[in-house]
Amino acid sequence: LIGSKFSLKRHDESNELSPRYVDMDGQNLSVGSTGTRLLMTILGLCMDEQFTVMLIDEPELGLSPRVQTALAGFLVDVERRRKYFPHLSGIFVSTHSHIFLDRTNVGNNFIVKKDSLDIEIKQIESFSELHELQFNMLGNSLESLFLPSAIVICEGKTDKPYIERLVQLRHPSKNILVIEDQGDVQRSFRNFCRSVGDIYKSPFRDRVFIVLDSVHSAGTVETLKSLGANPSNIITWDRNGIEYIYPEDIVARSFSCDKESLSSLQTSGGNLMLNGITRRKVELSEQVVKELGLHTNLPEELVSKLLRPLAAAIGEPEPPNAHIKPE
């Protein structure tokens, strides 16, 4: 289980009456780690044929994640248990370690809750519930695993820096990853799903947001849904371009016009035209990102479709000083 060799030895090999001790890789087990001694105690008790059922409380104590994984795999494997402990009809484990969850038979996992004198035991019935339980046992925080709090997949080169700056301002303590889809949002999402496994069972499913322009390939949304994307997290802007949800104050200053004139903003390739002024999309994006602040007025469409659901998904309130400009 732990990659060590155990044997019984005498303190004095030349004396047959010398007391014996357990040797582990050339070291007396009595000076081994607490976790290793506890593990050997558990296994020793499991070998005692006077017991038919074992109840083990927190077997993870003192054990490294590697050894926990080895022990958990051994306890869950019915055939291996029968080989060494044929007299045991069952083993019950009470644990705070997600490593000891039975991922083969989800019904073998239970949640025990205590409210005053009332104790509730709930059986896990689906992989979705199992993943929720595992997520909670990890502290309900993807950040603790150095994973992003959420992921936003967007289409254009100017979308990424804008959304990235927005989430940095609003959620500075969170790691929110913004990905440009390189012209193929379906491929980007499919590659992401491959990296995390079954997206339906992943805690990331409700934390992945896909942002689309109003004009996109036919069937894109349905394909994303079929791949496992949460339909509520597929966002389509009303107009075709991220520049239409830039802060009005900044765009109006850039084109030397009033905010009422912004409805006449035109796009052509990589350029924007308004009030007789032509500006490159990248140039305007850089200006917007530079001038963005927590007090910047934001379009309601941007807040309601992306920023507010994103905040809810990662369990953070909207910043109290974030101003929102109704459209």
Backbone torsions as a table, in degrees:
resi	resn	phi	psi	omega
1	LEU	NA	-39.9	-175.0
2	ILE	-116.0	6.9	175.8
3	GLY	75.5	22.3	179.5
4	SER	-117.7	154.7	178.8
5	LYS	-102.6	127.7	-178.7
6	PHE	-113.5	144.6	176.4
7	SER	-155.9	161.6	174.7
8	LEU	-95.9	128.9	179.8
9	LYS	-132.6	159.9	174.4
10	ARG	-93.2	147.2	173.8
11	HIS	-62.1	-36.5	176.9
12	ASP	-124.4	100.6	-174.9
13	GLU	-62.2	-22.3	-179.0
14	SER	-83.8	-7.6	-177.0
15	ASN	-116.0	112.9	-177.9
16	GLU	-66.4	-19.6	179.2
17	LEU	-91.6	-0.2	-178.7
18	SER	-65.4	138.8	178.0
19	PRO	-58.4	147.8	178.1
20	ARG	-95.7	159.7	175.2
21	TYR	-145.0	161.7	178.1
22	VAL	-88.6	121.8	179.4
23	ASP	-99.2	131.7	177.0
24	MET	-123.5	106.6	179.8
25	ASP	52.8	41.4	177.2
26	GLY	84.3	8.1	-178.8
27	GLN	-127.0	141.8	177.3
28	ASN	-65.4	127.5	-178.1
29	LEU	-58.5	-25.8	-178.1
30	SER	-63.7	-21.0	177.8
31	VAL	-106.8	10.9	175.3
32	GLY	-75.8	179.0	-178.3
33	SER	-67.7	154.8	178.0
34	THR	-58.6	-40.6	-179.2
35	GLY	-62.5	-42.0	180.0
36	THR	-65.2	-41.5	179.0
37	ARG	-64.8	-38.7	177.3
38	LEU	-65.0	-41.0	179.5
39	LEU	-61.0	-44.5	179.6
40	MET	-65.5	-33.8	176.3
41	THR	-63.4	-45.1	179.5
42	ILE	-60.2	-48.5	-178.4
43	LEU	-65.3	-37.8	178.2
44	GLY	-62.5	-42.0	178.3
45	LEU	-66.8	-35.8	179.0
46	CYS	-63.9	-27.5	179.9
47	MET	-79.2	-13.6	-177.0
48	ASP	-75.1	114.0	-172.6
49	GLU	-73.1	-5.2	176.9
50	GLN	-77.5	-11.3	178.8
51	PHE	-103.4	136.9	175.0
52	THR	-109.4	-18.2	177.9
53	VAL	-134.9	136.0	177.9
54	MET	-114.7	134.2	172.5
55	LEU	-116.6	115.1	-173.9
56	ILE	-114.0	122.9	-179.7
57	ASP	-98.9	118.1	176.0
58	GLU	52.2	63.7	179.2
59	PRO	-66.3	-12.2	-178.4
60	GLU	-75.6	-11.7	-175.1
61	LEU	-57.4	123.1	175.9
62	GLY	77.4	1.3	-177.5
63	LEU	-102.8	139.3	175.4
64	SER	-68.8	158.3	177.4
65	PRO	-55.1	-35.0	179.3
66	ARG	-63.7	-45.3	-179.6
67	VAL	-70.9	-37.5	175.5
68	GLN	-56.4	-44.8	-179.0
69	THR	-62.1	-41.9	179.4
70	ALA	-64.4	-45.3	-179.0
71	LEU	-66.8	-43.2	-179.5
72	ALA	-61.8	-43.2	178.7
73	GLY	-62.2	-36.3	179.3
74	PHE	-68.5	-44.3	-177.6
75	LEU	-68.0	-33.3	-178.1
76	VAL	-77.8	-28.6	-177.3
77	ASP	-75.9	102.3	-175.1
78	VAL	-61.4	-41.4	-177.3
79	GLU	-64.8	-41.6	178.9
80	ARG	-68.1	-37.1	177.5
81	ARG	-62.6	-43.4	-178.5
82	ARG	-63.6	-32.6	-179.3
83	LYS	-64.5	-42.0	-175.2
84	TYR	-99.6	-30.2	-177.2
85	PHE	-129.5	62.5	-175.6
86	PRO	-63.3	-20.4	-177.9
87	HIS	-79.5	-13.7	-177.3
88	LEU	-87.0	120.6	178.3
89	SER	-86.4	-18.2	179.4
90	GLY	-169.2	152.8	175.7
91	ILE	-128.8	127.8	177.7
92	PHE	-112.8	130.4	-177.6
93	VAL	-120.3	128.5	171.4
94	SER	-104.6	121.4	-169.6
95	THR	-147.1	155.2	170.0
96	HIS	-108.0	6.1	-177.8
97	SER	-101.8	125.3	179.1
98	HIS	-64.9	-18.4	-177.6
99	ILE	-63.9	-28.5	-177.1
100	PHE	-87.5	4.9	175.3
101	LEU	-68.6	142.8	177.8
102	ASP	-88.0	107.2	-177.9
103	ARG	-91.2	-6.1	178.1
104	THR	-84.3	-45.5	178.6
105	ASN	-122.6	98.6	-173.6
106	VAL	-62.9	-25.4	-179.4
107	GLY	-69.8	-9.8	176.9
108	ASN	-81.5	-1.9	-179.0
109	ASN	-105.3	137.7	-179.2
110	PHE	-134.0	149.0	173.8
111	ILE	-108.1	127.5	178.3
112	VAL	-109.6	125.8	179.2
113	LYS	-125.0	145.0	178.6
114	LYS	-124.8	126.2	176.2
115	ASP	-125.0	102.9	-173.9
116	SER	60.1	-117.7	179.6
117	LEU	-96.8	-0.6	-178.6
118	ASP	-92.1	130.6	178.5
119	ILE	-117.2	129.3	-179.3
120	GLU	-117.5	133.7	176.4
121	ILE	-119.9	121.2	-177.8
122	LYS	-119.3	127.9	178.6
123	GLN	-82.2	137.6	175.3
124	ILE	-74.1	131.7	-173.4
125	GLU	-115.4	-9.9	-176.8
126	SER	-149.4	161.9	176.9
127	PHE	-64.7	-31.4	177.6
128	SER	-61.9	-44.1	177.5
129	GLU	-66.4	-36.7	179.3
130	LEU	-64.2	-42.5	179.6
131	HIS	-67.8	-35.8	176.5
132	GLU	-64.2	-42.7	177.7
133	LEU	-62.5	-45.6	179.8
134	GLN	-61.2	-41.7	179.0
135	PHE	-61.6	-41.9	178.7
136	ASN	-65.5	-37.5	-180.0
137	MET	-69.6	-20.6	176.3
138	LEU	-87.1	7.3	178.4
139	GLY	96.6	8.4	179.5
140	ASN	57.9	31.8	-175.5
141	SER	-143.6	115.6	175.2
142	LEU	-69.8	-25.6	-178.4
143	GLU	-63.1	-31.6	-178.6
144	SER	-65.1	-18.7	177.0
145	LEU	-99.7	12.3	-176.6
146	PHE	59.9	31.9	174.2
147	LEU	-103.2	154.2	179.6
148	PRO	-66.3	149.6	177.8
149	SER	-67.4	-35.2	-180.0
150	ALA	-159.8	165.3	179.9
151	ILE	-130.5	133.3	176.1
152	VAL	-118.1	120.7	177.5
153	ILE	-103.4	120.3	-177.4
154	CYS	-124.7	168.4	-170.4
155	GLU	-92.0	-51.0	-168.8
156	GLY	-94.8	163.5	178.8
157	LYS	-65.6	-30.7	-179.6
158	THR	-86.8	-15.9	177.0
159	ASP	-66.5	-44.5	-172.8
160	LYS	-59.3	-53.3	-177.6
161	PRO	-64.6	-32.1	-179.7
162	TYR	-68.4	-51.9	-179.4
163	ILE	-65.3	-38.5	179.8
164	GLU	-59.8	-44.9	-179.6
165	ARG	-67.6	-37.7	178.8
166	LEU	-60.4	-48.3	-176.5
167	VAL	-71.9	-28.6	175.9
168	GLN	-65.6	-40.7	-179.9
169	LEU	-68.5	-40.9	-172.1
170	ARG	-85.9	-26.8	-177.5
171	HIS	-135.9	67.1	-174.9
172	PRO	-64.1	-22.9	-178.1
173	SER	-89.9	-2.3	-177.5
174	LYS	-108.7	150.0	176.0
175	ASN	-102.0	96.9	-179.4
176	ILE	-106.9	118.7	-175.2
177	LEU	-90.6	125.0	177.2
178	VAL	-109.6	123.6	-174.5
179	ILE	-117.3	133.4	171.7
180	GLU	-87.3	133.0	-170.5
181	ASP	-81.8	0.1	177.7
182	GLN	57.2	33.3	174.6
183	GLY	86.7	1.0	-180.0
184	ASP	-144.7	87.7	-175.3
185	VAL	-66.9	-33.5	179.1
186	GLN	-65.0	-43.2	178.9
187	ARG	-65.0	-41.1	-179.9
188	SER	-61.1	-44.2	-179.4
189	PHE	-69.8	-37.9	178.9
190	ARG	-63.4	-42.1	178.1
191	ASN	-63.8	-38.7	177.7
192	PHE	-62.4	-43.9	-179.7
193	CYS	-60.8	-37.7	178.7
194	ARG	-64.4	-33.0	-177.0
195	SER	-75.9	-24.6	-177.6
196	VAL	-107.6	-2.3	-178.0
197	GLY	87.5	-145.4	-177.6
198	ASP	-70.8	108.5	-175.9
199	ILE	-63.3	-29.1	-179.8
200	TYR	-65.4	-26.5	-178.4
201	LYS	-101.4	1.7	-174.2
202	SER	-92.0	141.1	174.3
203	PRO	-65.3	-12.1	179.6
204	PHE	-77.2	-17.7	-171.8
205	ARG	-55.5	-42.3	-179.0
206	ASP	-85.3	2.2	-178.5
207	ARG	-117.2	11.2	175.2
208	VAL	-107.2	121.5	-179.6
209	PHE	-114.1	133.5	-179.3
210	ILE	-116.3	121.4	-174.3
211	VAL	-107.8	122.7	-177.9
212	LEU	-119.8	147.5	169.4
213	ASP	-72.4	166.5	-179.9
214	SER	-64.7	-28.0	177.2
215	VAL	-104.0	117.0	178.0
216	HIS	-150.6	168.4	-175.9
217	SER	-58.8	142.9	178.6
218	ALA	-61.4	136.4	178.2
219	GLY	84.3	0.5	-177.9
220	THR	-60.1	-48.6	-176.9
221	VAL	-63.2	-44.4	-179.2
222	GLU	-65.7	-36.5	177.7
223	THR	-65.5	-42.8	178.6
224	LEU	-61.2	-40.5	177.7
225	LYS	-63.3	-41.9	-178.9
226	SER	-66.6	-26.0	177.8
227	LEU	-79.5	-10.9	177.1
228	GLY	114.8	2.9	179.0
229	ALA	-65.7	140.7	175.9
230	ASN	-68.7	117.6	-177.5
231	PRO	-54.1	-33.0	-179.7
232	SER	-68.0	-19.1	-176.6
233	ASN	-102.1	8.4	173.5
234	ILE	-95.0	113.3	-170.7
235	ILE	-110.8	129.6	176.6
236	THR	-121.2	122.9	178.5
237	TRP	-71.4	152.5	-179.2
238	ASP	-66.6	-34.3	-179.6
239	ARG	-119.4	162.4	-170.6
240	ASN	-89.7	85.5	177.3
241	GLY	148.8	138.0	-179.0
242	ILE	-66.3	-24.5	-177.7
243	GLU	-63.7	-19.9	180.0
244	TYR	-78.3	-10.1	174.5
245	ILE	-118.1	22.7	169.0
246	TYR	-72.3	158.8	174.8
247	PRO	-60.6	129.1	-175.1
248	GLU	-61.7	-37.9	-178.0
249	ASP	-59.3	-42.7	-176.9
250	ILE	-70.3	-43.7	-179.0
251	VAL	-65.5	-41.5	180.0
252	ALA	-61.5	-41.6	177.9
253	ARG	-64.6	-37.1	-178.0
254	SER	-65.2	-33.6	-178.3
255	PHE	-104.9	10.1	176.5
256	SER	52.9	49.4	-179.3
257	CYS	-140.9	174.4	175.5
258	ASP	-86.6	165.2	-175.5
259	LYS	-67.3	-26.6	179.8
260	GLU	-65.3	-24.5	-177.7
261	SER	-81.5	-9.2	-174.6
262	LEU	-65.7	-21.2	178.3
263	SER	-63.9	-17.0	-179.4
264	SER	-93.3	6.3	179.7
265	LEU	-59.8	128.9	-179.1
266	GLN	-117.3	151.2	177.2
267	THR	-121.5	147.0	176.6
268	SER	-150.2	105.2	-176.8
269	GLY	61.9	-121.4	-179.8
270	GLY	-97.3	15.6	-176.7
271	ASN	-117.3	158.1	175.4
272	LEU	-125.4	138.2	-178.0
273	MET	-127.8	134.4	177.0
274	LEU	-167.1	138.6	175.0
275	ASN	56.7	34.4	179.4
276	GLY	75.3	8.5	-178.6
277	ILE	-114.3	135.2	176.4
278	THR	-113.9	129.8	179.0
279	ARG	-133.0	145.6	177.1
280	ARG	-74.1	144.5	-179.6
281	LYS	-59.5	-40.9	-179.5
282	VAL	-64.3	-38.9	-179.7
283	GLU	-64.6	-44.0	178.9
284	LEU	-66.8	-39.5	179.0
285	SER	-58.9	-44.4	-180.0
286	GLU	-62.5	-39.8	178.7
287	GLN	-65.7	-43.4	-179.2
288	VAL	-62.4	-47.2	-179.1
289	VAL	-61.1	-40.0	-178.9
290	LYS	-65.4	-37.4	-174.2
291	GLU	-91.9	-8.9	-178.9
292	LEU	-61.4	139.0	174.6
293	GLY	-145.0	170.9	-178.7
294	LEU	-65.7	-21.5	-179.4
295	HIS	-96.3	3.7	-179.3
296	THR	-67.5	133.6	175.5
297	ASN	-68.7	129.4	-177.6
298	LEU	-115.8	145.3	177.3
299	PRO	-61.5	142.9	-179.2
300	GLU	-61.8	-35.6	179.7
301	GLU	-59.3	-43.1	178.9
302	LEU	-62.1	-44.1	-177.0
303	VAL	-70.5	-47.9	-174.2
304	SER	-71.2	-34.7	-176.0
305	LYS	-86.4	-33.3	-174.8
306	LEU	-121.1	-57.7	-168.6
307	LEU	-67.1	-41.2	-179.0
308	ARG	-69.3	-47.6	176.5
309	PRO	-62.5	-34.4	178.3
310	LEU	-64.3	-44.3	178.6
311	ALA	-61.2	-41.0	180.0
312	ALA	-66.0	-37.9	-177.6
313	ALA	-65.5	-34.5	-178.6
314	ILE	-96.8	5.4	174.4
315	GLY	73.3	31.8	178.0
316	GLU	-121.8	141.1	176.0
317	PRO	-74.0	161.1	172.9
318	GLU	-67.5	142.9	178.5
319	PRO	-56.6	132.6	-176.2
320	PRO	-63.9	-22.2	-178.8
321	ASN	-104.1	18.2	177.7
322	ALA	-85.4	118.9	-178.9
323	HIS	-88.8	141.5	-179.5
324	ILE	-123.3	127.9	178.8
325	LYS	-96.8	112.0	177.7
326	PRO	-60.3	144.8	179.5
327	GLU	-80.7	NA	NA
